[in-house]
Amino acid sequence: MEVVQLKNDNLQQVAAHAAAVLRAGGVVLYPTDTLYGLGADALSDNAVERIYDIKGREDKKPIHAIVTNLAMAGEYADIGIEAHALLEKFGGQITLIVRKRGIETGIAKGISTFGFRIPDNEFCIALAKHFGKPITATSANKAGEKPERSVQRILAQLTPDSYTSVLQKTAIENIDLVIDAGELPESKPSTVVDLSGAEPVILREGAISAALLHPPSH
């Protein structure tokens, strides 16, 4: 596992290096505008399976992705007027789930939707630009446990205890590259809105409250 310190003067170089790791099927622990995330090729079955293994997520709860812009999202999903309006108003504070189009692998395997976010974070956008495709954006924590805000505490949480089978590959061994940007400030996760049905449904209330999304009419 390689560890790289992210600084103002090496952002593009680190993003390019991380994109190369992703292209090779690797997993990257990286900082976002909310939490540290586990990044992999969102359209690769093998890479996404590694993310599930790291998190110990057996229920295969859907994983969302980061994209550079709506044009990239539109390559893989149907982006309607409402999605445009919400992203224009709330930016990276919102994650949208829409109907997928033309993809059957990775995070879209076995489901009819594609969840994505356009983060308000220079490094995330640079990484997605260098990679050229969606990148998984699930938080870097064991399933059911609190996400930590520093690399040191994240790796400690993912380190197996003494009861872990020696035949199992540990979460730490599944991470190829760690991008350390220091301890991230406290922030709320994005609000997740499902636009794939007849009516919008808030699946998780986060940075944007339900009241802001659906203000009362006067």
C-alpha positions as CSV (number, residue, x, y, z in Angstrom):
1,M,0.0,0.0,0.0
2,E,1.4,3.3,-1.1
3,V,0.8,6.5,0.8
4,V,1.0,9.9,-0.8
5,Q,0.6,13.3,0.9
6,L,-1.7,15.6,-1.0
7,K,-0.5,19.2,-1.1
8,N,-1.4,22.4,-3.1
9,D,1.5,22.0,-5.4
10,N,1.1,18.3,-6.3
11,L,-2.6,18.0,-6.8
12,Q,-2.5,17.3,-10.6
13,Q,0.4,14.9,-10.3
14,V,-1.3,12.9,-7.5
15,A,-4.6,12.9,-9.4
16,A,-2.8,11.5,-12.5
17,H,-1.0,8.9,-10.4
18,A,-4.3,7.8,-8.7
19,A,-6.1,7.6,-12.1
20,A,-3.3,5.2,-13.3
21,V,-4.0,3.0,-10.2
22,L,-7.7,3.0,-11.0
23,R,-7.0,2.0,-14.7
24,A,-5.0,-0.9,-13.4
25,G,-8.1,-2.1,-11.4
26,G,-6.8,-0.7,-8.1
27,V,-8.5,0.9,-5.1
28,V,-7.7,4.4,-3.9
29,L,-8.5,5.9,-0.5
30,Y,-9.0,9.6,-1.3
31,P,-10.3,12.8,0.2
32,T,-13.5,14.4,-0.9
33,D,-15.5,17.5,0.1
34,T,-17.3,15.5,2.8
35,L,-15.4,12.4,3.9
36,Y,-12.6,10.1,2.7
37,G,-13.9,7.8,0.0
38,L,-12.9,4.5,-1.5
39,G,-12.3,5.0,-5.2
40,A,-12.4,2.3,-7.9
41,D,-13.5,2.1,-11.5
42,A,-17.3,2.3,-11.0
43,L,-18.0,0.3,-14.1
44,S,-15.7,-2.6,-13.3
45,D,-17.2,-5.7,-11.6
46,N,-13.9,-6.7,-10.1
47,A,-13.0,-3.3,-8.8
48,V,-16.5,-2.7,-7.3
49,E,-16.3,-6.1,-5.6
50,R,-13.1,-5.1,-4.0
51,I,-14.9,-2.1,-2.5
52,Y,-17.6,-4.3,-1.0
53,D,-14.9,-6.6,0.4
54,I,-13.1,-3.6,2.1
55,K,-16.3,-2.4,3.7
56,G,-17.5,-5.8,4.6
57,R,-20.8,-5.0,3.0
58,E,-22.7,-8.2,2.4
59,D,-26.1,-6.8,1.4
60,K,-24.6,-5.2,-1.7
61,K,-26.2,-1.9,-1.0
62,P,-25.8,0.3,-4.1
63,I,-22.7,2.4,-4.4
64,H,-22.7,5.8,-6.0
65,A,-20.1,7.5,-8.1
66,I,-18.4,10.8,-8.6
67,V,-18.3,12.4,-12.1
68,T,-16.8,15.6,-13.5
69,N,-19.9,17.1,-14.8
70,L,-23.4,16.4,-16.2
71,A,-22.0,15.5,-19.6
72,M,-20.1,12.6,-18.1
73,A,-23.2,11.5,-16.1
74,G,-25.2,11.7,-19.2
75,E,-23.1,9.1,-20.9
76,Y,-24.4,6.5,-18.5
77,A,-27.8,7.8,-17.4
78,D,-30.9,9.7,-18.3
79,I,-30.5,13.3,-17.0
80,G,-33.7,15.2,-16.9
81,I,-34.7,18.8,-16.3
82,E,-35.1,18.2,-12.5
83,A,-31.6,16.8,-12.2
84,H,-30.2,19.8,-13.9
85,A,-32.1,22.2,-11.7
86,L,-31.1,20.4,-8.4
87,L,-27.4,20.3,-9.4
88,E,-27.4,23.9,-10.5
89,K,-28.9,24.9,-7.2
90,F,-27.1,22.6,-4.7
91,G,-24.0,21.3,-6.5
92,G,-21.9,18.8,-4.6
93,Q,-24.3,18.9,-1.6
94,I,-26.6,16.5,-3.4
95,T,-26.3,13.0,-4.8
96,L,-28.8,12.0,-7.5
97,I,-30.1,8.6,-8.4
98,V,-31.5,8.4,-12.0
99,R,-32.3,5.7,-14.5
100,K,-29.2,4.2,-16.0
101,R,-28.6,3.9,-19.7
102,G,-26.3,1.5,-21.6
103,I,-24.4,0.0,-18.7
104,E,-24.7,-3.3,-17.0
105,T,-21.5,-3.6,-15.0
106,G,-19.9,-2.3,-11.8
107,I,-22.2,-0.2,-9.7
108,A,-25.0,-0.6,-12.3
109,K,-24.9,-4.4,-12.2
110,G,-28.3,-5.9,-11.4
111,I,-30.1,-2.6,-10.8
112,S,-31.9,-0.1,-13.1
113,T,-30.3,3.1,-11.7
114,F,-27.1,5.1,-11.6
115,G,-26.3,7.2,-8.6
116,F,-23.8,10.1,-8.9
117,R,-22.5,13.3,-7.4
118,I,-20.4,16.2,-8.8
119,P,-18.2,17.1,-5.8
120,D,-17.2,20.6,-4.8
121,N,-13.6,19.5,-4.5
122,E,-10.7,20.3,-6.8
123,F,-8.9,17.0,-6.3
124,C,-12.0,14.9,-6.9
125,I,-12.7,16.7,-10.2
126,A,-9.1,16.4,-11.3
127,L,-9.1,12.7,-10.5
128,A,-12.3,12.0,-12.4
129,K,-10.9,14.1,-15.4
130,H,-7.7,12.1,-15.5
131,F,-9.5,8.8,-15.2
132,G,-12.2,9.8,-17.7
133,K,-15.0,7.7,-16.2
134,P,-17.1,7.5,-13.0
135,I,-15.3,6.6,-9.8
136,T,-16.9,5.0,-6.8
137,A,-17.5,7.4,-3.9
138,T,-18.6,5.3,-0.9
139,S,-17.2,6.4,2.5
140,A,-14.1,4.7,3.7
141,N,-15.4,2.8,6.7
142,K,-16.5,-0.7,7.7
143,A,-20.2,-1.2,7.0
144,G,-22.2,-0.1,10.0
145,E,-19.4,1.8,11.7
146,K,-18.8,5.6,11.9
147,P,-16.8,7.1,9.1
148,E,-13.5,8.6,10.4
149,R,-11.9,11.8,9.2
150,S,-8.2,11.0,9.2
151,V,-6.3,8.4,7.3
152,Q,-4.7,7.0,10.5
153,R,-8.1,6.3,12.1
154,I,-9.6,5.0,8.9
155,L,-6.8,2.4,8.5
156,A,-7.0,1.5,12.2
157,Q,-10.8,0.8,11.7
158,L,-10.2,-1.3,8.6
159,T,-7.4,-3.3,10.3
160,P,-8.7,-6.8,11.1
161,D,-8.9,-8.0,14.7
162,S,-7.4,-11.2,15.9
163,Y,-10.4,-13.3,15.0
164,T,-10.2,-12.6,11.3
165,S,-9.5,-15.7,9.3
166,V,-5.9,-15.8,8.0
167,L,-7.5,-17.0,4.7
168,Q,-9.3,-13.7,4.2
169,K,-7.7,-10.8,2.5
170,T,-7.7,-7.9,4.8
171,A,-9.3,-4.6,4.0
172,I,-5.9,-2.9,4.2
173,E,-4.4,-5.2,1.6
174,N,-7.2,-4.3,-0.8
175,I,-6.2,-0.6,-0.8
176,D,-3.5,0.1,-3.3
177,L,-3.0,3.8,-2.8
178,V,-3.8,6.2,0.1
179,I,-4.0,9.9,-0.6
180,D,-3.6,11.7,2.7
181,A,-4.9,15.2,2.9
182,G,-4.8,15.4,6.7
183,E,-7.9,15.4,9.0
184,L,-11.0,16.6,7.1
185,P,-13.3,19.1,8.8
186,E,-16.7,18.1,10.2
187,S,-19.3,18.2,7.5
188,K,-22.6,16.7,6.6
189,P,-22.9,14.0,3.9
190,S,-24.7,14.8,0.7
191,T,-28.4,14.6,0.6
192,V,-29.4,11.6,-1.6
193,V,-32.4,12.1,-3.9
194,D,-33.9,9.4,-6.0
195,L,-35.3,10.8,-9.3
196,S,-35.8,7.4,-11.0
197,G,-39.5,7.1,-10.2
198,A,-42.6,9.1,-10.8
199,E,-41.9,11.4,-7.9
200,P,-38.6,12.5,-6.2
201,V,-37.8,10.6,-3.0
202,I,-35.2,11.7,-0.4
203,L,-33.3,8.6,0.6
204,R,-30.9,10.4,3.0
205,E,-31.2,13.9,4.4
206,G,-27.8,15.4,4.7
207,A,-26.3,18.8,3.8
208,I,-29.6,19.9,2.1
209,S,-32.7,19.6,4.3
210,A,-36.0,18.3,3.0
211,A,-37.4,21.7,3.7
212,L,-34.9,23.3,1.3
213,L,-35.6,20.7,-1.4
214,H,-39.4,21.0,-1.0
215,P,-40.1,24.5,0.3
216,P,-43.7,25.1,1.4
217,S,-45.8,26.9,-1.2
218,H,-47.5,30.2,-0.3
